[in-house]
Amino acid sequence: VQLQASGGGFVQAGDSLRLSCVASGGTFSRNAMAWFRQAPGKEREFVAAINRNGEVRYAENSVKARFTISRDNAKKTAYLQMNDLDPEDTAVYYCAARPVILTVALSSAAQDYHYWGQGTQVTVSS
């Protein structure tokens, strides 16, 4: 599975962005999809994930109330809608995919995801 992330940009605090992750190769619908982010000087951190059946999981921080992950299997695309952006959201955002069976719980661990996109930069100015 190859992943192509897009939708990042330079925005002001309080603005919104929608990131997209388009998959090619493999069977998209058989994968759990996730978004991670990495800010300068920090480790990569989990943002959100969505399972094959639409079950979602969010990081236990402020993103939970502001970000929404979704997927469109027909378009082989996962999305991350980010609202009320804050300068602390500035990071490179990566999408990731993990082939799973439905009984597997969503993972927030980067090492569990097999395929990664190239990342898209999100910069939020105060």
QUIFENTA-V885851 format. One record per residue. RES is the residue in one small letter. PSI is psi in whole degrees, 0 to 359 (999 if undefined). Layout:
res=RES psi=PSI
res=RES psi=PSI
This chain:
res=v psi=127
res=q psi=138
res=l psi=137
res=q psi=112
res=a psi=146
res=s psi=172
res=g psi=354
res=g psi=173
res=g psi=187
res=f psi=119
res=v psi=170
res=q psi=156
res=a psi=137
res=g psi=346
res=d psi=175
res=s psi=154
res=l psi=151
res=r psi=119
res=l psi=146
res=s psi=148
res=c psi=108
res=v psi=131
res=a psi=147
res=s psi=151
res=g psi=158
res=g psi=190
res=t psi=103
res=f psi=317
res=s psi=345
res=r psi=2
res=n psi=140
res=a psi=143
res=m psi=148
res=a psi=159
res=w psi=136
res=f psi=166
res=r psi=155
res=q psi=116
res=a psi=158
res=p psi=130
res=g psi=5
res=k psi=163
res=e psi=157
res=r psi=136
res=e psi=150
res=f psi=140
res=v psi=303
res=a psi=158
res=a psi=154
res=i psi=133
res=n psi=177
res=r psi=328
res=n psi=9
res=g psi=353
res=e psi=138
res=v psi=160
res=r psi=138
res=y psi=157
res=a psi=148
res=e psi=65
res=n psi=201
res=s psi=343
res=v psi=334
res=k psi=325
res=a psi=349
res=r psi=338
res=f psi=149
res=t psi=125
res=i psi=143
res=s psi=172
res=r psi=153
res=d psi=101
res=n psi=328
res=a psi=328
res=k psi=359
res=k psi=46
res=t psi=139
res=a psi=149
res=y psi=155
res=l psi=106
res=q psi=123
res=m psi=118
res=n psi=159
res=d psi=53
res=l psi=147
res=d psi=151
res=p psi=332
res=e psi=350
res=d psi=355
res=t psi=123
res=a psi=170
res=v psi=128
res=y psi=129
res=y psi=139
res=c psi=154
res=a psi=154
res=a psi=148
res=r psi=116
res=p psi=129
res=v psi=160
res=i psi=158
res=l psi=339
res=t psi=356
res=v psi=129
res=a psi=151
res=l psi=138
res=s psi=146
res=s psi=7
res=a psi=125
res=a psi=325
res=q psi=345
res=d psi=348
res=y psi=130
res=h psi=330
res=y psi=141
res=w psi=143
res=g psi=179
res=q psi=349
res=g psi=148
res=t psi=133
res=q psi=131
res=v psi=123
res=t psi=124
res=v psi=121
res=s psi=142
res=s psi=999
